[in-house]
């Protein structure tokens, strides 16, 4: 098929020169694709499949700037496939069907497969992902999806089982430095028309600030070069780099895997009594734009689940900090959250209440709904009193030390023990008090002094 005539080549070239450096330096072939050498080395699974023209449907899983989109484009180019790309953020089932119909016509007319690239495929819902299934199976399309999220959680099993998952790790510091040096020296697409002087340490600073994201690294380099040129300087120093970077783009998706990884890290380091790690993970969340009230709620939960009765003050402080953050707003609320993180890390730990509720919950869910013992039932009417409701109830305040020997669990659960305290912090006192209470209750029960908790409608077991 004859290629369409380019009527405005000069305009196209001017637009290309005005494009951001990261776009201009996008690799044009496998040799320029740096940082993922294992994926594309001669003889590798992916390279061999491309050379044979037997493209598998794949999901590229990796952080931003690791090369997912570029790799898909290079594969399409090397294989001669018709390449169609769209984003799951702005497209729906209607667009998917239109693309697949065009792919069917393309294959029929030219015998060329369509490589359909879906950026952020994890944002498609089940119905949208289902739309791909029959067309992946019959070969109408080769599907390539890119995702920053764990595909085992975000892609439906039926589709995942028909695709290969290829992991692209964040680019190493050395790979980023090589990409930056190439961009600085490239006279056609990069900064090589007037290459800036950049020290090795400055390149490495950019690489660290980029967090393994080639796009961010090239944007910082381009911004720093503009700042230096504007000041009449030939070289780029750390000062220009930090000004261009302004604030590092932290890899954090408030609805994605990294969100849960970091909140998990915060919980675990507080549980492990490490205030420094707690402050670091707190800062990672807040500086990346996490909702401070979400953090406050999670810390309130930690105070009740992991500190608990070992230090009841922890929960009170957590509630106060939540109110302070709500009242102060950000960034002033950061300090209140940091105070709470340090307090929780250093507080004595007990999960006894959390464990106890879990035991009680299992009995409530898995065992029959045993009737409430008669003596602790409410008796607001004469009929209920005649049925024995409330009969024999002992009002604790009428007894010495407000201690009575009555039992309050159903007969079938008399041996149940849910709460077992630990001898740490304030809870140690509660453990000792429970021992004294149990001993006194046992003494007051005496022989035959226990009240029956049976239901009059049930027969007592014989024997």
N, C-alpha and C positions, 0 to 999 in steps of 0.2 A: 504494500500500500504506500502511495506517495505521501511523504511528509508534508503537512501544510506549510505554505510559504510564509516566512516571517517578514511581514511588511515593515516592521519598526524595530530593527535590530539594535539601533543606537539607543532608543528609549528603553529597551529591555536591559541593555548593559548599564545604563545610568541607574535604573531601579535597583539592579543587583548591587551596584557600588554603594547605594544608599542603605542597603539592608544592614541590620546589625552584624557585628563581627561574627557572632556565634552562628548566624545563618550563612554568612559568606564562607565560613570555614567548615561547613558541613562536609564530611568525607564524600569523595566522588567514587571511590572504589575500595575494595577490601584492604588494600595496602595502606590507605590513609586512615583506616578505622583503628584507632589506637586504644590500648587499654583492655581489650578483651581478646588477646591473642589466642587463648586456648580454644575459643569458639570457632575461629576461622583459620586455624593453621591447616596447611595442606594435609588431607587425609582425615580431618575431623568429620564427625557425623554430619554436621550442618553444611560444611564446605562440599563434602562428597555428594550430598543430596542436591545441592544447587548445581554442581557440575553435571550430574546425571539428568537434571531436569525433573527430578522426582521430589517436588517440594512437599514436605509434610505440613499439616496445620499445626501451628505452635502458639504458645503463649510466652511472651517475653516478660519475665518478672524481675523487676529491679527498681532501684530508687530513681528519682528524677535526674536527668542528665547523664545516665549510664549508657545511652546509645540505642534504646529500644526502637524508636521511630527510624533513626538512621539505618540501623541494621535491616529493618524490614524493607526500606527503599533500595538498599544495595542488593538484597536478595532478589527483589523483583527485577532490578536492572540487569543483574548477571544472568538471570534465568530467561529474560525476554518476556516475562509475564506482563499482562495488563495490570497496572497498579491503581487501586482506588483506595483512598484513605478518608475516613471520617471519624468524628469524635463521638463517643457515647454520651457526652454531656449535652450535645446539641441535636442528636439524632434519635429517632424512635423506630418502631416497627415499620412504619410507612416508608421511611428512607431505606431501611434494610431491604424491604421487598423490591423497591425500585432498583437498587444496586444489583440485587440478585437477578432481576429480570434482564438488566443490561448485560450482566455477566453471561447469562444463558445465550443471548443474541451474539455476543462477542465470540463465544466459543463456537457457535454454529457457523458464523460468517467467516471467521479467520482461523479457527482451530487453536486459538490462544487462550490459555487459562487466565482467569482473573484472580489476582492476589488482593484480597480484601483485608485492609489493615484497619483495625478498630482501636483507637487510642482510648485508654481508661475503660477497658471492657468491663471492669468490675462495677461500673456505674449502671450497666444494663440490668434490668430486673429479669426474673425468671422467664416471663413471656417473651421478652426481647431476645434473650439468649436462646430460647427454644426455636426461634425463627431460623436460626442458622443450621440446626441439626440436619435436616434432610439434604441440604445443599452441600454441606461438608461431606456427608456420606456418599452422595452421587458424583462428587468431583466437580460440580459446577463452580465452586470457589475453593481456593486455598485460603483458609482463615488464619490471620495472624493478629493476635491481640496483645496489647501492652497494658501492663498493670503495675502499680506500685504496691498493691495489696496481695496478701497471701491468696493465690488462686483456689486453694483447697477450701477456703471459706467463702470466696466471692463469686466463683464460677460454678454453675450447676454440674453435678456429677456426670450427667449424660453427655455434656459437651466436653468436659475435662477428660473423660475417658477416650475421646476421639482425637485428642490433641497432645502434643509433647510440651512439657514445661521446660523452658530454658532460662536459667537464672543468670542475670547480669549483675554482678556485684558493683558497688560504688567504685569509681575509678580510684586507683592508688595515687598517692602524692606524686610519685615519679611519672605516671602516665599523664597527669594534669600538667606537670611542668613541661613535658615533651610537647603537649598540645599547645601550650602557651608560647613556647619558643618557636614552634612552627608558624603560629599566627603572627608573631612579631617579625619574622623574617620573610614571610610570603609577600612578594612584590605584586602579585596579581590580585589576590583576594584579601590579604591580611594588612598588616601595618608596615610592610617592607618598603613601601615607597619612601618612607622616612622612618626607618626602624628606630624605636626608642632604645636607650641604654637601660638595661634592667639587670640588677645584680641577681645572682643565684638565690640568695636568701629572700629577695623580694618576690621572685617567682614562687618560692616555696610558701611564703606568706599567703599569696593569692590562692595557692592550692589548698592550704589549710582552711582559709575562709570560705572556700567553695563547698566544703563538705563532700568532696568527691563528685560534684556536679560540673561537667565540662561547660555547660551553658553559662552557669553563674561565674565560673572562672574567666571565661572569655569576655563576659559583660564587665567584670571588674577591671580586666586589663584594658579594655576599650575606654571605659570611663576614666581610668587613671591616666591614660595617654592623652585624653582630651583636656584633663585638668592641667597636666604638665605642659602641653602645647599652649594652652591659654595663659600660662604663667611665663611663657618664653623659655621653658627648661627643655633640655634634650633628653634628660633621663627621667625614669619613673622611680620614685623612692617609696618606702613604706608609708610615708605621710599621704601621698596621692592615693595609694592603694586603700588605706583605711578610709579616706574621705569618699572614694568611689564605692566602697563596700557599704559605708554608712552603718548598717547593722546586718550581721550575718543572717542569711535565710536559713533558719533552723529546719531540719527535715522533720516535720511534724504535721500529721493530718488529723484534725480533731475528730474525724469519724473513722479513721483507719487503724491499721495494725500498730503503727508507731505510737499512736495515742495510748493504746492499751499496754504496749510494752513499757512506756515510761511511767504510767500510773502504777503498773505492777512493780516496777523498780522502786518507786517511792514507797509503796507499802512494805516491800521486803526489806529495804534498808532501815526503815523505822522499826520494823519488827526485830531487826538485828541490832538495834540501838546504835546506829551510826549517824550522828547529826550532820556530819560533813556531806556524806552521800545524799542525805535527805535534802539539804539545802541545794545541792547541785541539781538533782532531778526536779525539785520545785522550780528552780530558775529556768531549766530547760522548757518546762511547760509554760510558765508565765511569759517568758521572753518570746516564745513562739506564738503567743496570742491565745492561750487557753483561757476559758472562762474562769475567773478566780472563784466564783461561787461554786462551780463544779468541784474545784480542788477543795474548797472548804467543806463541801458535803462529804467528799471521800475521806477527809481527815476526821470528820465527826464520826463516820462509820468506824474508822480505825480506832478512835478513842474508846468506843463501846466494845468492839470486837477483840482488840489486841491488848488494850491496857485495862479496860474494865474496872473491876472492883479493887484491883491492886492500887489504883489511884483514881478515885471517883472525880477528883478535881479536873482530870483531863477532859472529860466530856463537857463539863461546865465551861472550861476555857475554849473548847472547840466551838460551842454555841456562841460564846461571846465574840470569838474571832470572826465567825460567819456574819454576825451583826455588824462588826466593825468594818469588814470588807464591803458590806452592802452600803453602809453609811458613808465611808470614806471614798469608795471608788478606787480606781487605779491611776497612778502607780502607788499611791500612799498605802493601799491595802497590802502591798507586798510584804511590808515589815511585819504586819500582824500575822500573816500566814507563815512567815519565816520563824517568828516567835513560837507559834504552835508546833511547827515541825521539830524544832530543837527540843521543846518540852516533851513531845510524844516520844522522840528518840531516846531521851534520858529517863523517861518514866519507867517504873517497874511494870512488867508485862504479865498479863493473865488473860487467857481466852476461855476461862472456866464458864462464864455465862453464855458465851457463844456455843460452846460444846453442849452445855446443859440444855439450852433451848433446842438444839438439834436432836437430842435424845427424846425430849418431851414431844417434839414435833413428829418424830417417827412413830411414837406410840399413838399419838392422836390420829395419824393418817392410816397406820397399818393395822391397828387393833380395833375391835368393835367399839362403838360409841357407848361406853359403860354409863349407866345412870348416875346422876349426882346423888351421893349419900343423903338419906332422908334428913338427918339431923342438921345439915347445912343448906337445906332448901329454903327458899323464901315461902312464907305462909301468910299471904295477905287476906285470905278468905277463910270462913269457918270450915268449908268443905276441905280445904287443903290441910287445915289443922287436924281435922278428923281422920285424914289419911296418914297422919303422922309426920307431915312436913314440919321441920324445925323442932321436932320433939327431942328433948335431951341435949339441945345445943347449949354449950357452956360459953358464956360471954367472958372472954379472957380478962377484961378489965376488972372483973369481980374477984379475981384470984391473985394471990401473992405473986409479985413479979410479972403479972399478966401472962402466966404460963399455965396451960392446961394439958391434960393427957390425951385429948381427943385426936382421932385421925381424920384426915380430910381427903385422902385419895379414895377412889372406888376400891371395893374389896379385892378385885382382881389385880390391882396395882399396888397393894400394900408394901411389897418388897422393892418397889421402884426407887432408885436413887438417881436423880438427874444432876443435881449440882454437887460437884466435888471441887472444893476450893483448893487453891495452891498457897503455900506459905510464903507469899511475897507481898511486900508493901502493906497497904491497909488490909488487904484480903487475909493476911495472916491472922489479924485480930478476929475477922469474921469466922474463920475456920475454927478458932478456939471457942468462940461464942456458940457456934453450932454444936460443938461437942458437949458443952455445958447444957444447952437447951435440950438436946436429945437425952442426956442422962437424967435431967430433971423431969422431962415428960414421961420417961420410962418409969421413974419412981412414982409419979402421981397416978399412972395407970393402975398400978398394983395388979392383983389377981382378979380377973373377972370384971375389971372396971371399964373395959372398952365398950363403947356403944356400937350397936349393930348399925351397919350402913346399908342394909339390904332394902330392896324394893318390895312392897307388900304384894305386888302382882307376880313376883317370881317365887317359885318354890325354892326352899332352902335345900341344898344338896343333902341327900341321906348319908348317914354314916359319918 
